[in-house]
Amino acid sequence: MNGPDHYREAGLILTSDPCSYGCPHSGCEHEMAMLARAQVHAALATAALAATTELVRLGTQPPTALDAWRVELEAEADAPSTGTDPESRP
């Protein structure tokens, strides 16, 4: 799994049902496990992007090494807003 894959997986986890076991309350152990998984994927994505960016800056990787990130982030920017972003509210 590469950096953009980790980024995508974190987003998928956060947009899925928080608990697939049907717990009647939020904050159940299943939801907390899902959030922890999303945090791990997000941290790995951040580390991968930072490392790749630094390698490009140092000249040990070509700028095309960031193409997968560019594609992923452009796709997200082009996606319709879900309305969950606080800044998108009127």
C-alpha positions in Angstrom: 0.0 0.0 0.0 1.5 3.4 -1.0 0.9 6.8 0.4 -2.1 7.8 -1.7 -3.7 4.4 -0.9 -3.4 5.1 2.8 -4.9 8.5 2.3 -7.8 7.1 0.3 -8.4 4.3 2.9 -8.5 6.8 5.8 -11.2 8.7 3.9 -13.2 5.6 3.2 -13.1 4.6 6.8 -14.2 8.0 8.0 -17.1 8.1 5.5 -18.4 4.6 6.2 -20.8 3.6 9.0 -19.0 4.1 12.3 -20.3 0.8 13.7 -21.3 -2.1 11.5 -22.5 -4.0 14.6 -25.5 -1.9 15.2 -24.6 -0.5 18.5 -27.2 1.9 19.8 -24.8 4.6 20.9 -22.0 6.6 19.4 -18.5 6.1 20.8 -18.8 2.3 21.0 -15.6 0.2 20.9 -16.2 -0.6 17.3 -16.4 3.0 16.3 -13.3 3.8 18.3 -11.4 1.0 16.5 -12.5 2.4 13.1 -11.3 5.9 14.1 -7.9 4.4 15.3 -7.6 2.6 11.9 -8.3 5.8 10.1 -5.7 7.7 12.2 -3.0 5.1 11.4 -3.7 5.3 7.7 -3.7 9.1 7.8 -0.4 9.1 9.7 1.2 6.7 7.2 -0.1 8.8 4.3 1.4 12.0 5.8 4.8 10.3 6.3 4.8 9.0 2.8 3.9 12.4 1.3 6.6 14.1 3.5 9.2 11.6 2.5 8.4 11.7 -1.2 8.4 15.5 -1.2 11.7 15.6 0.5 13.2 13.1 -1.9 12.0 15.2 -4.8 13.4 18.3 -3.2 16.8 16.7 -2.8 16.8 15.5 -6.4 16.9 11.8 -5.6 13.4 11.2 -7.0 12.0 12.9 -10.1 9.0 15.2 -9.8 6.9 12.6 -11.3 7.2 10.7 -8.0 4.4 13.0 -6.8 2.1 12.2 -9.7 0.0 9.7 -7.7 -0.6 12.3 -5.0 -1.5 14.9 -7.6 -4.1 12.6 -9.1 -5.6 11.7 -5.7 -5.8 15.2 -4.5 -7.2 16.6 -7.8 -9.9 13.9 -7.7 -10.8 14.9 -4.2 -10.9 18.6 -5.2 -13.2 17.8 -8.1 -15.6 15.6 -6.0 -18.8 17.2 -4.9 -19.0 18.6 -1.4 -20.7 16.4 1.2 -21.7 19.4 3.3 -19.8 18.1 6.3 -17.1 20.7 6.1 -17.8 23.5 8.6 -16.6 26.1 6.2 -19.1 25.0 3.5 -22.0 25.8 5.7 -23.9 29.1 5.1 
